[in-house]
Amino acid sequence: MVDDADILARLDASAPRRLLGTGILGALGLMLLWLGAAGPEGGVWRLVFALCGALFGAVALALWQATRHGIVLTETGILDTSGRVLAPMEDIAAVDRGMFAMKPSNGFVLRLNRPTERGWAPGMWWRFGRRLGIGGVTRAAEGRAMADILAIRLAGRG
């Protein structure tokens, strides 16, 4: 867990976006499962619809579980509220939040100094190679504030 005194910025999932995203994915999964059960007799499409429905249901569950945790910026780096380190401060090279950056909705991308293991918390963050994307079902103002604080800290570091 992260001590509240060490937190410079915090990014949590927006409750309406969390509910809406999970609800839409779950509803799509249920519709695909229904198509798999009520589809044409003996068709391979029944199996395809059922598998896709199960996949969307699993993603909806993963989104619901991942958005329980927030993301915090501390002196040591970026962590989620369960204590998992997403990027140590010394590994962060730059913050990219431009219009044409490949970034999550309401978020930003960090360029890291070295590649890290891949990871994904649907709706909160993804990590691939030297990039860490933060955002998704989060509030835009909180994401902007965290990116600004990070940019200032990186500029002060030289």
C-alpha positions as CSV (number, residue, x, y, z in Angstrom):
1,M,0.0,0.0,0.0
2,V,1.0,3.6,-0.6
3,D,1.3,6.1,2.3
4,D,-0.9,9.2,1.6
5,A,1.8,11.6,2.7
6,D,4.1,10.4,-0.2
7,I,1.5,11.0,-2.9
8,L,2.2,13.9,-5.3
9,A,-0.8,13.1,-7.6
10,R,-3.5,10.5,-7.8
11,L,-5.6,9.2,-10.7
12,D,-8.7,7.1,-10.1
13,A,-11.4,5.6,-12.3
14,S,-14.4,7.8,-12.9
15,A,-17.4,5.9,-11.4
16,P,-19.8,6.6,-14.4
17,R,-17.1,5.6,-16.9
18,R,-16.3,2.5,-14.9
19,L,-20.0,1.5,-14.8
20,L,-20.6,2.4,-18.5
21,G,-17.6,0.6,-19.8
22,T,-18.2,-2.5,-17.8
23,G,-21.9,-2.5,-18.7
24,I,-21.3,-2.1,-22.4
25,L,-18.7,-4.9,-22.5
26,G,-20.9,-7.2,-20.4
27,A,-24.0,-6.5,-22.5
28,L,-22.1,-7.2,-25.7
29,G,-20.8,-10.4,-24.2
30,L,-24.3,-11.5,-23.2
31,M,-25.7,-10.7,-26.7
32,L,-22.9,-12.7,-28.4
33,L,-23.6,-15.6,-26.0
34,W,-27.3,-15.4,-26.8
35,L,-26.5,-15.4,-30.6
36,G,-24.3,-18.5,-30.0
37,A,-27.2,-20.3,-28.2
38,A,-30.0,-19.2,-30.5
39,G,-28.1,-19.1,-33.8
40,P,-28.5,-21.4,-36.8
41,E,-28.4,-25.1,-36.2
42,G,-25.1,-26.8,-36.6
43,G,-23.2,-23.7,-37.7
44,V,-19.6,-23.0,-36.8
45,W,-20.8,-19.4,-36.1
46,R,-22.6,-20.6,-33.0
47,L,-19.2,-21.6,-31.5
48,V,-17.6,-18.3,-32.7
49,F,-20.3,-16.2,-31.1
50,A,-20.1,-18.2,-27.9
51,L,-16.4,-17.8,-27.7
52,C,-16.5,-14.1,-28.4
53,G,-19.2,-13.6,-25.9
54,A,-17.1,-15.4,-23.2
55,L,-14.1,-13.3,-24.2
56,F,-16.1,-10.0,-23.8
57,G,-17.5,-11.2,-20.5
58,A,-13.9,-11.9,-19.3
59,V,-12.8,-8.4,-20.4
60,A,-15.7,-6.8,-18.7
61,L,-14.7,-8.6,-15.4
62,A,-11.1,-7.6,-15.9
63,L,-12.1,-4.0,-16.4
64,W,-14.2,-4.0,-13.3
65,Q,-11.4,-5.5,-11.2
66,A,-8.6,-3.3,-12.7
67,T,-10.5,-0.1,-12.0
68,R,-10.8,-0.8,-8.3
69,H,-7.2,0.4,-8.0
70,G,-6.0,3.9,-8.7
71,I,-2.6,5.2,-9.9
72,V,-0.4,7.4,-7.8
73,L,2.7,9.5,-8.5
74,T,5.2,9.5,-5.7
75,E,8.9,10.6,-5.3
76,T,9.9,7.1,-6.2
77,G,7.8,6.7,-9.3
78,I,4.3,5.7,-10.6
79,L,2.5,2.9,-8.7
80,D,-1.0,1.6,-8.5
81,T,-2.7,1.8,-5.1
82,S,-2.1,-1.9,-4.4
83,G,1.7,-1.1,-4.4
84,R,2.6,-2.5,-7.8
85,V,5.4,-0.3,-9.4
86,L,4.5,0.7,-12.9
87,A,7.6,2.8,-13.6
88,P,10.4,3.9,-11.2
89,M,11.1,7.7,-11.5
90,E,14.7,7.1,-12.7
91,D,13.3,5.1,-15.7
92,I,11.0,7.8,-16.9
93,A,12.5,9.7,-19.8
94,A,9.6,11.9,-21.1
95,V,5.9,12.6,-20.9
96,D,3.9,12.7,-24.1
97,R,0.4,14.0,-24.1
98,G,0.1,15.6,-27.5
99,M,-2.8,15.3,-29.8
100,F,-1.1,12.8,-32.1
101,A,0.4,10.6,-29.3
102,M,-0.8,7.1,-29.2
103,K,-2.2,7.4,-25.7
104,P,-5.2,6.2,-23.7
105,S,-8.3,8.4,-23.5
106,N,-8.0,11.2,-20.9
107,G,-4.4,10.2,-20.3
108,F,-0.8,10.4,-21.4
109,V,2.2,8.2,-22.4
110,L,5.5,7.9,-20.7
111,R,8.6,7.1,-22.6
112,L,10.9,4.9,-20.5
113,N,14.7,4.6,-20.5
114,R,14.6,0.8,-20.8
115,P,12.1,-1.8,-21.9
116,T,10.0,-3.4,-19.1
117,E,7.7,-6.3,-18.9
118,R,4.3,-6.0,-20.7
119,G,1.3,-5.4,-18.6
120,W,-2.3,-4.2,-18.9
121,A,-5.0,-3.1,-16.5
122,P,-8.0,-2.4,-18.7
123,G,-9.2,1.1,-18.4
124,M,-6.2,2.3,-16.3
125,W,-2.8,1.6,-17.9
126,W,-0.8,-0.5,-20.4
127,R,2.9,-1.1,-20.7
128,F,4.6,-2.3,-23.8
129,G,8.4,-2.0,-24.4
130,R,9.5,1.5,-23.6
131,R,6.1,3.0,-23.3
132,L,3.6,3.2,-20.4
133,G,0.2,4.5,-21.2
134,I,-1.8,5.9,-18.3
135,G,-5.5,6.8,-18.6
136,G,-8.8,5.3,-20.0
137,V,-11.8,5.5,-17.7
138,T,-10.1,8.2,-15.6
139,R,-10.9,11.9,-15.2
140,A,-9.2,14.2,-17.7
141,A,-8.3,16.8,-15.1
142,E,-6.5,14.3,-12.8
143,G,-4.6,13.0,-15.8
144,R,-3.5,16.4,-16.9
145,A,-2.4,17.3,-13.4
146,M,-0.3,14.1,-13.0
147,A,1.3,14.7,-16.5
148,D,2.1,18.3,-15.6
149,I,3.7,17.4,-12.3
150,L,5.7,14.7,-14.0
151,A,6.8,17.1,-16.8
152,I,7.9,19.7,-14.2
153,R,9.9,17.1,-12.2
154,L,11.6,15.7,-15.3
155,A,12.5,19.3,-16.5
156,G,14.0,20.0,-13.1
157,R,16.0,16.8,-13.2
158,G,17.9,18.2,-16.1
